[in-house]
Protein backbone atom coordinates (compact mmCIF):
# COMPACT_ATOMS: atom_id res chain seq x y z
CA UNK A 1 0.00 0.00 0.00
CA UNK A 2 1.20 3.44 -0.91
CA UNK A 3 1.68 5.81 1.78
CA UNK A 4 0.91 9.29 0.86
CA UNK A 5 2.84 11.91 2.65
CA UNK A 6 1.92 15.48 2.87
CA UNK A 7 4.86 17.76 2.87
CA UNK A 8 4.07 21.07 4.61
CA UNK A 9 6.33 23.69 3.31
CA UNK A 10 7.22 26.79 5.27
CA UNK A 11 4.96 29.02 3.18
CA UNK A 12 2.02 26.67 3.54
CA UNK A 13 2.40 26.59 7.29
CA UNK A 14 2.24 30.33 7.53
CA UNK A 15 -0.94 30.45 5.45
CA UNK A 16 -2.54 27.78 7.63
CA UNK A 17 -1.59 29.60 10.79
CA UNK A 18 -3.10 32.85 9.56
CA UNK A 19 -6.35 31.13 8.69
CA UNK A 20 -6.62 29.62 12.12
CA UNK A 21 -5.92 32.87 13.88
CA UNK A 22 -8.41 34.67 11.64
CA UNK A 23 -11.10 32.17 12.56
CA UNK A 24 -10.45 32.64 16.24
CA UNK A 25 -10.42 36.43 15.88
CA UNK A 26 -13.76 36.40 14.08
CA UNK A 27 -15.32 34.56 16.95
CA UNK A 28 -13.90 36.99 19.48
CA UNK A 29 -15.17 40.13 17.64
CA UNK A 30 -18.87 39.28 17.86
CA UNK A 31 -20.60 41.83 20.19
CA UNK A 32 -21.85 40.61 23.48
CA UNK A 33 -25.59 40.86 24.02
CA UNK A 34 -26.31 43.77 26.42
CA UNK A 35 -28.69 43.39 29.32
CA UNK A 36 -32.00 45.30 28.97
CA UNK A 37 -32.17 48.11 31.53
CA UNK A 38 -35.39 49.12 33.25
CA UNK A 39 -36.64 52.69 32.38
CA UNK A 40 -35.84 55.31 35.04
CA UNK A 41 -38.63 56.31 37.38
CA UNK A 42 -39.90 59.90 36.61
CA UNK A 43 -41.77 61.68 39.32
CA UNK A 44 -44.84 63.66 38.05
CA UNK A 45 -44.39 67.46 37.88
CA UNK A 46 -46.27 69.23 40.62
CA UNK A 47 -48.66 71.87 39.21
CA UNK A 48 -48.80 75.10 41.13
CA UNK A 49 -51.79 77.44 40.92
CA UNK A 50 -51.99 81.07 41.86
CA UNK A 51 -55.15 81.49 43.89
CA UNK A 52 -57.09 84.14 45.75
CA UNK A 53 -59.76 83.74 48.37
CA UNK A 54 -63.32 84.93 47.82
CA UNK A 55 -63.85 87.55 50.52
CA UNK A 56 -66.70 89.68 51.83
CA UNK A 57 -65.94 93.39 51.74
CA UNK A 58 -67.20 96.76 50.53
CA UNK A 59 -66.86 97.12 46.78
CA UNK A 60 -66.78 100.55 45.15
CA UNK A 61 -66.95 101.36 41.45
CA UNK A 62 -65.72 104.84 40.66
CA UNK A 63 -64.32 107.18 38.06
CA UNK A 64 -61.15 108.88 39.21
CA UNK A 65 -58.46 110.93 37.56
CA UNK A 66 -56.86 114.32 37.14
CA UNK A 67 -58.81 117.27 35.74
CA UNK A 68 -58.00 120.86 34.90
CA UNK A 69 -59.64 124.07 36.05
CA UNK A 70 -61.21 126.00 33.20
CA UNK A 71 -63.49 129.05 33.14
CA UNK A 72 -67.15 128.15 33.47
CA UNK A 73 -68.29 131.33 31.74
CA UNK A 74 -66.99 131.26 28.19
CA UNK A 75 -68.68 133.29 25.49
CA UNK A 76 -68.55 132.49 21.81
CA UNK A 77 -68.37 135.68 19.79
CA UNK A 78 -69.54 136.05 16.18
CA UNK A 79 -71.08 138.37 13.59
CA UNK A 80 -74.84 138.27 13.12
CA UNK A 81 -74.95 138.80 9.35
CA UNK A 82 -73.50 136.81 6.47
CA UNK A 83 -71.59 138.03 3.47
CA UNK A 84 -69.15 140.41 5.11
CA UNK A 85 -65.41 140.11 4.58
CA UNK A 86 -63.08 139.91 7.54
CA UNK A 87 -60.94 143.02 7.87
CA UNK A 88 -58.84 142.08 10.93
CA UNK A 89 -58.66 140.07 14.13
CA UNK A 90 -56.84 142.04 16.81
CA UNK A 91 -56.17 139.29 19.41
CA UNK A 92 -54.59 135.88 19.77
CA UNK A 93 -55.47 132.93 21.99
CA UNK A 94 -54.25 133.58 25.52
CA UNK A 95 -54.42 137.39 25.30
CA UNK A 96 -55.88 139.32 28.23
CA UNK A 97 -58.80 141.52 27.18
CA UNK A 98 -60.96 144.20 28.78
CA UNK A 99 -64.69 144.67 28.60
CA UNK A 100 -65.57 146.83 25.59
CA UNK A 101 -62.30 146.11 23.74
CA UNK A 102 -62.60 145.63 19.94
CA UNK A 103 -61.46 142.10 19.09
CA UNK A 104 -62.30 141.78 15.38
CA UNK A 105 -63.81 143.80 12.51
CA UNK A 106 -65.33 143.21 9.11
CA UNK A 107 -64.83 145.47 6.11
CA UNK A 108 -67.50 148.19 5.97
CA UNK A 109 -66.28 150.01 2.89
CA UNK A 110 -67.21 153.72 2.95
CA UNK A 111 -69.50 153.38 5.97
CA UNK A 112 -67.41 155.68 8.16
CA UNK A 113 -67.51 158.41 5.49
CA UNK A 114 -71.27 157.96 5.09
CA UNK A 115 -71.75 158.32 8.84
CA UNK A 116 -69.71 161.52 8.91
CA UNK A 117 -71.72 162.90 5.99
CA UNK A 118 -75.00 162.00 7.72
CA UNK A 119 -73.87 163.74 10.91
CA UNK A 120 -73.25 166.90 8.88
CA UNK A 121 -76.66 166.55 7.22
CA UNK A 122 -78.23 166.24 10.67
CA UNK A 123 -76.60 169.45 11.87
CA UNK A 124 -77.74 171.29 8.75
CA UNK A 125 -81.30 170.04 9.25
CA UNK A 126 -81.30 171.22 12.85
CA UNK A 127 -79.98 174.66 11.82
CA UNK A 128 -82.63 174.92 9.14
CA UNK A 129 -85.35 174.20 11.68
CA UNK A 130 -83.94 176.80 14.06
CA UNK A 131 -83.84 179.33 11.25
CA UNK A 132 -87.48 178.70 10.35
CA UNK A 133 -88.54 178.97 13.94
CA UNK A 134 -86.64 182.24 14.37
CA UNK A 135 -88.26 183.63 11.20
CA UNK A 136 -91.66 182.55 12.49
CA UNK A 137 -92.27 180.57 9.36
CA UNK A 138 -95.58 178.89 8.76
CA UNK A 139 -96.35 175.71 10.69
CA UNK A 140 -96.10 173.49 7.61
CA UNK A 141 -92.54 174.54 6.83
CA UNK A 142 -91.55 173.98 10.47
CA UNK A 143 -93.13 170.47 10.54
CA UNK A 144 -91.36 169.54 7.30
CA UNK A 145 -88.05 170.65 8.80
CA UNK A 146 -88.69 168.48 11.85
CA UNK A 147 -89.42 165.48 9.60
CA UNK A 148 -86.17 166.13 7.73
CA UNK A 149 -84.31 165.90 11.04
CA UNK A 150 -86.05 162.60 11.90
CA UNK A 151 -85.20 161.17 8.47
CA UNK A 152 -81.51 161.99 8.83
CA UNK A 153 -81.47 160.63 12.41
CA UNK A 154 -83.01 157.33 11.24
CA UNK A 155 -80.46 156.97 8.48
CA UNK A 156 -77.60 157.88 10.83
CA UNK A 157 -78.73 155.44 13.54
CA UNK A 158 -79.03 152.62 11.01
CA UNK A 159 -75.49 153.22 9.75
CA UNK A 160 -74.11 153.41 13.30
CA UNK A 161 -75.86 150.12 14.14
CA UNK A 162 -74.28 148.58 11.05
CA UNK A 163 -70.92 149.93 12.19
CA UNK A 164 -71.39 148.41 15.68
CA UNK A 165 -72.36 145.07 14.16
CA UNK A 166 -69.18 145.12 12.12
CA UNK A 167 -67.11 144.78 15.30
CA UNK A 168 -66.74 142.04 17.88
CA UNK A 169 -66.51 143.57 21.34
CA UNK A 170 -65.32 141.74 24.47
CA UNK A 171 -68.25 141.43 26.91
CA UNK A 172 -66.05 140.76 29.96
CA UNK A 173 -62.65 141.30 31.47
CA UNK A 174 -60.91 137.99 30.82
CA UNK A 175 -58.73 136.18 28.34
CA UNK A 176 -59.09 134.74 24.85
CA UNK A 177 -59.43 130.95 24.75
CA UNK A 178 -60.08 130.49 21.01
CA UNK A 179 -59.46 132.37 17.77
CA UNK A 180 -60.59 131.28 14.31
CA UNK A 181 -58.03 130.50 11.61
CA UNK A 182 -59.83 132.75 9.13
CA UNK A 183 -57.75 135.55 7.63
CA UNK A 184 -58.37 139.08 6.34
CA UNK A 185 -60.49 138.97 3.21
CA UNK A 186 -62.30 135.71 4.05
CA UNK A 187 -66.09 135.71 3.84
CA UNK A 188 -67.90 135.52 7.17
CA UNK A 189 -71.05 133.51 7.85
CA UNK A 190 -73.68 134.65 10.35
CA UNK A 191 -73.22 133.23 13.87
CA UNK A 192 -69.95 131.52 12.93
CA UNK A 193 -67.82 131.27 16.10
CA UNK A 194 -64.71 133.38 15.56
CA UNK A 195 -63.45 134.19 19.06
CA UNK A 196 -64.08 132.76 22.54
CA UNK A 197 -63.54 134.84 25.67
CA UNK A 198 -63.52 133.43 29.21
CA UNK A 199 -64.09 135.01 32.59
CA UNK A 200 -61.29 133.74 34.90
CA UNK A 201 -63.25 134.56 38.05
CA UNK A 202 -65.63 131.60 37.63
CA UNK A 203 -63.85 128.26 37.33
CA UNK A 204 -64.90 124.64 37.02
CA UNK A 205 -63.10 121.32 36.48
CA UNK A 206 -63.01 119.46 33.20
CA UNK A 207 -62.03 115.79 33.34
CA UNK A 208 -61.33 113.91 30.11
CA UNK A 209 -61.38 110.10 30.12
CA UNK A 210 -59.51 107.75 27.81
CA UNK A 211 -62.73 106.39 26.32
CA UNK A 212 -66.38 107.51 26.28
CA UNK A 213 -67.25 104.13 27.83
CA UNK A 214 -65.47 105.17 31.03
CA UNK A 215 -68.12 107.86 31.58
CA UNK A 216 -71.15 105.83 30.51
CA UNK A 217 -72.55 105.62 34.06
CA UNK A 218 -71.80 109.22 35.08
CA UNK A 219 -74.89 111.42 35.42
CA UNK A 220 -75.49 115.10 36.12
CA UNK A 221 -75.90 115.78 39.82
CA UNK A 222 -73.55 113.05 41.05
CA UNK A 223 -71.37 114.20 43.98
CA UNK A 224 -67.63 114.53 43.36
CA UNK A 225 -64.77 114.37 45.86
CA UNK A 226 -62.01 116.81 44.91
CA UNK A 227 -58.42 117.26 45.99
CA UNK A 228 -57.42 120.77 44.94
CA UNK A 229 -54.16 122.30 46.09
CA UNK A 230 -54.03 119.83 48.98
CA UNK A 231 -57.53 120.67 50.17
CA UNK A 232 -60.42 118.20 50.26
CA UNK A 233 -63.42 119.80 48.55
CA UNK A 234 -66.82 118.73 47.28
CA UNK A 235 -68.38 119.31 43.90
CA UNK A 236 -71.07 118.12 41.54
CA UNK A 237 -71.19 116.85 37.96
CA UNK A 238 -72.85 119.55 35.84
CA UNK A 239 -72.24 118.19 32.34
CA UNK A 240 -71.70 114.76 30.77
CA UNK A 241 -71.16 113.75 27.12
CA UNK A 242 -74.90 113.06 26.75
CA UNK A 243 -75.64 116.71 27.61
CA UNK A 244 -73.47 118.15 24.83
CA UNK A 245 -75.15 118.97 21.48
CA UNK A 246 -73.98 116.78 18.60
CA UNK A 247 -72.85 119.78 16.55
CA UNK A 248 -70.48 120.75 19.37
CA UNK A 249 -69.06 117.21 19.59
CA UNK A 250 -68.55 117.20 15.82
CA UNK A 251 -66.43 120.35 16.14
CA UNK A 252 -64.43 119.02 19.10
CA UNK A 253 -64.76 115.35 20.07
CA UNK A 254 -63.08 115.96 23.44
CA UNK A 255 -66.58 116.67 24.81
CA UNK A 256 -67.55 113.10 23.90
CA UNK A 257 -65.30 111.81 26.69
CA UNK A 258 -65.33 114.70 29.16
CA UNK A 259 -67.35 115.77 32.18
CA UNK A 260 -67.60 119.18 33.84
CA UNK A 261 -67.56 119.48 37.63
CA UNK A 262 -68.69 122.49 39.63
CA UNK A 263 -66.64 123.13 42.78
CA UNK A 264 -68.59 124.29 45.84
CA UNK A 265 -65.87 126.60 47.17
CA UNK A 266 -62.73 127.33 45.20
CA UNK A 267 -59.70 128.27 47.35
CA UNK A 268 -57.95 131.56 46.84
CA UNK A 269 -54.93 131.75 44.55
CA UNK A 270 -56.38 129.03 42.31
CA UNK A 271 -56.47 129.94 38.64
CA UNK A 272 -57.32 128.48 35.25
CA UNK A 273 -54.96 125.67 34.25
CA UNK A 274 -54.42 124.30 37.77
CA UNK A 275 -54.98 120.56 38.23
CA UNK A 276 -57.29 118.71 40.64
CA UNK A 277 -57.83 115.05 41.52
CA UNK A 278 -61.47 113.98 41.30
CA UNK A 279 -63.41 110.87 42.37
CA UNK A 280 -66.98 110.13 41.23
CA UNK A 281 -68.56 107.14 43.00
CA UNK A 282 -70.77 105.22 40.55
CA UNK A 283 -71.75 102.19 42.66
CA UNK A 284 -71.00 101.09 46.21
CA UNK A 285 -72.08 98.00 48.16
CA UNK A 286 -71.18 96.72 51.61
CA UNK A 287 -70.82 93.02 52.53
CA UNK A 288 -70.28 92.01 48.92
CA UNK A 289 -68.66 88.66 48.05
CA UNK A 290 -65.73 89.68 45.85
CA UNK A 291 -63.02 88.00 43.79
CA UNK A 292 -60.19 89.46 41.70
CA UNK A 293 -61.23 90.38 38.19
CA UNK A 294 -58.46 88.14 36.88
CA UNK A 295 -60.29 85.05 38.17
CA UNK A 296 -63.34 85.44 35.93
CA UNK A 297 -63.31 83.41 32.71
CA UNK A 298 -65.65 83.62 29.74
CA UNK A 299 -66.42 81.17 26.96
CA UNK A 300 -69.19 81.60 24.38
CA UNK A 301 -71.23 83.76 26.72
CA UNK A 302 -70.57 81.57 29.74
CA UNK A 303 -68.99 83.20 32.81
CA UNK A 304 -67.25 80.93 35.27
CA UNK A 305 -64.30 80.52 37.63
CA UNK A 306 -61.98 77.64 38.46
CA UNK A 307 -62.04 76.66 42.13
CA UNK A 308 -59.23 74.72 43.80
CA UNK A 309 -60.51 72.05 46.23
CA UNK A 310 -58.31 69.32 47.84
CA UNK A 311 -55.56 69.71 45.25
CA UNK A 312 -58.04 69.42 42.38
CA UNK A 313 -59.78 72.08 40.36
CA UNK A 314 -63.36 72.40 39.18
CA UNK A 315 -65.29 74.91 37.12
CA UNK A 316 -68.13 76.89 38.69
CA UNK A 317 -70.57 79.15 36.82
CA UNK A 318 -71.05 82.50 38.53
CA UNK A 319 -73.38 85.48 38.32
CA UNK A 320 -71.59 88.81 38.69
CA UNK A 321 -72.78 92.10 40.15
CA UNK A 322 -70.65 95.24 40.43
CA UNK A 323 -67.54 95.14 38.24
CA UNK A 324 -64.59 97.45 38.90
CA UNK A 325 -61.21 97.65 37.23
CA UNK A 326 -59.75 95.16 39.76
CA UNK A 327 -62.64 93.33 41.47
CA UNK A 328 -65.92 91.57 40.73
CA UNK A 329 -68.90 91.08 42.99
CA UNK A 330 -70.20 87.49 42.84
CA UNK A 331 -73.96 87.15 43.36
CA UNK A 332 -74.24 83.39 42.81
CA UNK A 333 -71.92 80.40 42.51
CA UNK A 334 -69.32 80.95 45.25
CA UNK A 335 -69.05 81.13 49.00
CA UNK A 336 -66.75 83.05 51.26
CA UNK A 337 -63.37 81.33 51.53
CA UNK A 338 -63.48 79.56 48.16
CA UNK A 339 -60.05 79.51 46.53
CA UNK A 340 -60.36 80.76 42.93
CA UNK A 341 -57.57 80.19 40.43
CA UNK A 342 -56.25 83.27 38.72
CA UNK A 343 -55.68 83.29 35.00
C-alpha positions as CSV (number, residue, x, y, z in Angstrom):
1,X,0.0,0.0,0.0
2,X,1.2,3.4,-0.9
3,X,1.7,5.8,1.8
4,X,0.9,9.3,0.9
5,X,2.8,11.9,2.6
6,X,1.9,15.5,2.9
7,X,4.9,17.8,2.9
8,X,4.1,21.1,4.6
9,X,6.3,23.7,3.3
10,X,7.2,26.8,5.3
11,X,5.0,29.0,3.2
12,X,2.0,26.7,3.5
13,X,2.4,26.6,7.3
14,X,2.2,30.3,7.5
15,X,-0.9,30.4,5.5
16,X,-2.5,27.8,7.6
17,X,-1.6,29.6,10.8
18,X,-3.1,32.8,9.6
19,X,-6.3,31.1,8.7
20,X,-6.6,29.6,12.1
21,X,-5.9,32.9,13.9
22,X,-8.4,34.7,11.6
23,X,-11.1,32.2,12.6
24,X,-10.4,32.6,16.2
25,X,-10.4,36.4,15.9
26,X,-13.8,36.4,14.1
27,X,-15.3,34.6,16.9
28,X,-13.9,37.0,19.5
29,X,-15.2,40.1,17.6
30,X,-18.9,39.3,17.9
31,X,-20.6,41.8,20.2
32,X,-21.8,40.6,23.5
33,X,-25.6,40.9,24.0
34,X,-26.3,43.8,26.4
35,X,-28.7,43.4,29.3
36,X,-32.0,45.3,29.0
37,X,-32.2,48.1,31.5
38,X,-35.4,49.1,33.2
39,X,-36.6,52.7,32.4
40,X,-35.8,55.3,35.0
41,X,-38.6,56.3,37.4
42,X,-39.9,59.9,36.6
43,X,-41.8,61.7,39.3
44,X,-44.8,63.7,38.1
45,X,-44.4,67.5,37.9
46,X,-46.3,69.2,40.6
47,X,-48.7,71.9,39.2
48,X,-48.8,75.1,41.1
49,X,-51.8,77.4,40.9
50,X,-52.0,81.1,41.9
51,X,-55.2,81.5,43.9
52,X,-57.1,84.1,45.7
53,X,-59.8,83.7,48.4
54,X,-63.3,84.9,47.8
55,X,-63.9,87.6,50.5
56,X,-66.7,89.7,51.8
57,X,-65.9,93.4,51.7
58,X,-67.2,96.8,50.5
59,X,-66.9,97.1,46.8
60,X,-66.8,100.6,45.2
61,X,-67.0,101.4,41.5
62,X,-65.7,104.8,40.7
63,X,-64.3,107.2,38.1
64,X,-61.2,108.9,39.2
65,X,-58.5,110.9,37.6
66,X,-56.9,114.3,37.1
67,X,-58.8,117.3,35.7
68,X,-58.0,120.9,34.9
69,X,-59.6,124.1,36.0
70,X,-61.2,126.0,33.2
71,X,-63.5,129.1,33.1
72,X,-67.1,128.1,33.5
73,X,-68.3,131.3,31.7
74,X,-67.0,131.3,28.2
75,X,-68.7,133.3,25.5
76,X,-68.6,132.5,21.8
77,X,-68.4,135.7,19.8
78,X,-69.5,136.0,16.2
79,X,-71.1,138.4,13.6
80,X,-74.8,138.3,13.1
81,X,-74.9,138.8,9.4
82,X,-73.5,136.8,6.5
83,X,-71.6,138.0,3.5
84,X,-69.1,140.4,5.1
85,X,-65.4,140.1,4.6
86,X,-63.1,139.9,7.5
87,X,-60.9,143.0,7.9
88,X,-58.8,142.1,10.9
89,X,-58.7,140.1,14.1
90,X,-56.8,142.0,16.8
91,X,-56.2,139.3,19.4
92,X,-54.6,135.9,19.8
93,X,-55.5,132.9,22.0
94,X,-54.2,133.6,25.5
95,X,-54.4,137.4,25.3
96,X,-55.9,139.3,28.2
97,X,-58.8,141.5,27.2
98,X,-61.0,144.2,28.8
99,X,-64.7,144.7,28.6
100,X,-65.6,146.8,25.6
101,X,-62.3,146.1,23.7
102,X,-62.6,145.6,19.9
103,X,-61.5,142.1,19.1
104,X,-62.3,141.8,15.4
105,X,-63.8,143.8,12.5
106,X,-65.3,143.2,9.1
107,X,-64.8,145.5,6.1
108,X,-67.5,148.2,6.0
109,X,-66.3,150.0,2.9
110,X,-67.2,153.7,3.0
111,X,-69.5,153.4,6.0
112,X,-67.4,155.7,8.2
113,X,-67.5,158.4,5.5
114,X,-71.3,158.0,5.1
115,X,-71.7,158.3,8.8
116,X,-69.7,161.5,8.9
117,X,-71.7,162.9,6.0
118,X,-75.0,162.0,7.7
119,X,-73.9,163.7,10.9
120,X,-73.3,166.9,8.9
121,X,-76.7,166.6,7.2
122,X,-78.2,166.2,10.7
123,X,-76.6,169.5,11.9
124,X,-77.7,171.3,8.7
125,X,-81.3,170.0,9.2
126,X,-81.3,171.2,12.8
127,X,-80.0,174.7,11.8
128,X,-82.6,174.9,9.1
129,X,-85.4,174.2,11.7
130,X,-83.9,176.8,14.1
131,X,-83.8,179.3,11.2
132,X,-87.5,178.7,10.3
133,X,-88.5,179.0,13.9
134,X,-86.6,182.2,14.4
135,X,-88.3,183.6,11.2
136,X,-91.7,182.5,12.5
137,X,-92.3,180.6,9.4
138,X,-95.6,178.9,8.8
139,X,-96.3,175.7,10.7
140,X,-96.1,173.5,7.6
141,X,-92.5,174.5,6.8
142,X,-91.6,174.0,10.5
143,X,-93.1,170.5,10.5
144,X,-91.4,169.5,7.3
145,X,-88.1,170.7,8.8
146,X,-88.7,168.5,11.9
147,X,-89.4,165.5,9.6
148,X,-86.2,166.1,7.7
149,X,-84.3,165.9,11.0
150,X,-86.0,162.6,11.9
151,X,-85.2,161.2,8.5
152,X,-81.5,162.0,8.8
153,X,-81.5,160.6,12.4
154,X,-83.0,157.3,11.2
155,X,-80.5,157.0,8.5
156,X,-77.6,157.9,10.8
157,X,-78.7,155.4,13.5
158,X,-79.0,152.6,11.0
159,X,-75.5,153.2,9.8
160,X,-74.1,153.4,13.3
161,X,-75.9,150.1,14.1
162,X,-74.3,148.6,11.1
163,X,-70.9,149.9,12.2
164,X,-71.4,148.4,15.7
165,X,-72.4,145.1,14.2
166,X,-69.2,145.1,12.1
167,X,-67.1,144.8,15.3
168,X,-66.7,142.0,17.9
169,X,-66.5,143.6,21.3
170,X,-65.3,141.7,24.5
171,X,-68.3,141.4,26.9
172,X,-66.0,140.8,30.0
173,X,-62.6,141.3,31.5
174,X,-60.9,138.0,30.8
175,X,-58.7,136.2,28.3
176,X,-59.1,134.7,24.8
177,X,-59.4,130.9,24.8
178,X,-60.1,130.5,21.0
179,X,-59.5,132.4,17.8
180,X,-60.6,131.3,14.3
181,X,-58.0,130.5,11.6
182,X,-59.8,132.8,9.1
183,X,-57.7,135.5,7.6
184,X,-58.4,139.1,6.3
185,X,-60.5,139.0,3.2
186,X,-62.3,135.7,4.0
187,X,-66.1,135.7,3.8
188,X,-67.9,135.5,7.2
189,X,-71.1,133.5,7.9
190,X,-73.7,134.6,10.3
191,X,-73.2,133.2,13.9
192,X,-70.0,131.5,12.9
193,X,-67.8,131.3,16.1
194,X,-64.7,133.4,15.6
195,X,-63.5,134.2,19.1
196,X,-64.1,132.8,22.5
197,X,-63.5,134.8,25.7
198,X,-63.5,133.4,29.2
199,X,-64.1,135.0,32.6
200,X,-61.3,133.7,34.9
201,X,-63.3,134.6,38.1
202,X,-65.6,131.6,37.6
203,X,-63.8,128.3,37.3
204,X,-64.9,124.6,37.0
205,X,-63.1,121.3,36.5
206,X,-63.0,119.5,33.2
207,X,-62.0,115.8,33.3
208,X,-61.3,113.9,30.1
209,X,-61.4,110.1,30.1
210,X,-59.5,107.8,27.8
211,X,-62.7,106.4,26.3
212,X,-66.4,107.5,26.3
213,X,-67.2,104.1,27.8
214,X,-65.5,105.2,31.0
215,X,-68.1,107.9,31.6
216,X,-71.1,105.8,30.5
217,X,-72.6,105.6,34.1
218,X,-71.8,109.2,35.1
219,X,-74.9,111.4,35.4
220,X,-75.5,115.1,36.1
221,X,-75.9,115.8,39.8
222,X,-73.5,113.0,41.1
223,X,-71.4,114.2,44.0
224,X,-67.6,114.5,43.4
225,X,-64.8,114.4,45.9
226,X,-62.0,116.8,44.9
227,X,-58.4,117.3,46.0
228,X,-57.4,120.8,44.9
229,X,-54.2,122.3,46.1
230,X,-54.0,119.8,49.0
231,X,-57.5,120.7,50.2
232,X,-60.4,118.2,50.3
233,X,-63.4,119.8,48.5
234,X,-66.8,118.7,47.3
235,X,-68.4,119.3,43.9
236,X,-71.1,118.1,41.5
237,X,-71.2,116.8,38.0
238,X,-72.8,119.6,35.8
239,X,-72.2,118.2,32.3
240,X,-71.7,114.8,30.8
241,X,-71.2,113.8,27.1
242,X,-74.9,113.1,26.7
243,X,-75.6,116.7,27.6
244,X,-73.5,118.2,24.8
245,X,-75.2,119.0,21.5
246,X,-74.0,116.8,18.6
247,X,-72.9,119.8,16.6
248,X,-70.5,120.8,19.4
249,X,-69.1,117.2,19.6
250,X,-68.6,117.2,15.8
251,X,-66.4,120.3,16.1
252,X,-64.4,119.0,19.1
253,X,-64.8,115.3,20.1
254,X,-63.1,116.0,23.4
255,X,-66.6,116.7,24.8
256,X,-67.6,113.1,23.9
257,X,-65.3,111.8,26.7
258,X,-65.3,114.7,29.2
259,X,-67.3,115.8,32.2
260,X,-67.6,119.2,33.8
261,X,-67.6,119.5,37.6
262,X,-68.7,122.5,39.6
263,X,-66.6,123.1,42.8
264,X,-68.6,124.3,45.8
265,X,-65.9,126.6,47.2
266,X,-62.7,127.3,45.2
267,X,-59.7,128.3,47.4
268,X,-57.9,131.6,46.8
269,X,-54.9,131.7,44.5
270,X,-56.4,129.0,42.3
271,X,-56.5,129.9,38.6
272,X,-57.3,128.5,35.2
273,X,-55.0,125.7,34.2
274,X,-54.4,124.3,37.8
275,X,-55.0,120.6,38.2
276,X,-57.3,118.7,40.6
277,X,-57.8,115.1,41.5
278,X,-61.5,114.0,41.3
279,X,-63.4,110.9,42.4
280,X,-67.0,110.1,41.2
281,X,-68.6,107.1,43.0
282,X,-70.8,105.2,40.5
283,X,-71.8,102.2,42.7
284,X,-71.0,101.1,46.2
285,X,-72.1,98.0,48.2
286,X,-71.2,96.7,51.6
287,X,-70.8,93.0,52.5
288,X,-70.3,92.0,48.9
289,X,-68.7,88.7,48.0
290,X,-65.7,89.7,45.8
291,X,-63.0,88.0,43.8
292,X,-60.2,89.5,41.7
293,X,-61.2,90.4,38.2
294,X,-58.5,88.1,36.9
295,X,-60.3,85.1,38.2
296,X,-63.3,85.4,35.9
297,X,-63.3,83.4,32.7
298,X,-65.6,83.6,29.7
299,X,-66.4,81.2,27.0
300,X,-69.2,81.6,24.4
301,X,-71.2,83.8,26.7
302,X,-70.6,81.6,29.7
303,X,-69.0,83.2,32.8
304,X,-67.3,80.9,35.3
305,X,-64.3,80.5,37.6
306,X,-62.0,77.6,38.5
307,X,-62.0,76.7,42.1
308,X,-59.2,74.7,43.8
309,X,-60.5,72.1,46.2
310,X,-58.3,69.3,47.8
311,X,-55.6,69.7,45.3
312,X,-58.0,69.4,42.4
313,X,-59.8,72.1,40.4
314,X,-63.4,72.4,39.2
315,X,-65.3,74.9,37.1
316,X,-68.1,76.9,38.7
317,X,-70.6,79.1,36.8
318,X,-71.1,82.5,38.5
319,X,-73.4,85.5,38.3
320,X,-71.6,88.8,38.7
321,X,-72.8,92.1,40.1
322,X,-70.6,95.2,40.4
323,X,-67.5,95.1,38.2
324,X,-64.6,97.5,38.9
325,X,-61.2,97.6,37.2
326,X,-59.7,95.2,39.8
327,X,-62.6,93.3,41.5
328,X,-65.9,91.6,40.7
329,X,-68.9,91.1,43.0
330,X,-70.2,87.5,42.8
331,X,-74.0,87.2,43.4
332,X,-74.2,83.4,42.8
333,X,-71.9,80.4,42.5
334,X,-69.3,81.0,45.3
335,X,-69.1,81.1,49.0
336,X,-66.7,83.0,51.3
337,X,-63.4,81.3,51.5
338,X,-63.5,79.6,48.2
339,X,-60.0,79.5,46.5
340,X,-60.4,80.8,42.9
341,X,-57.6,80.2,40.4
342,X,-56.2,83.3,38.7
343,X,-55.7,83.3,35.0
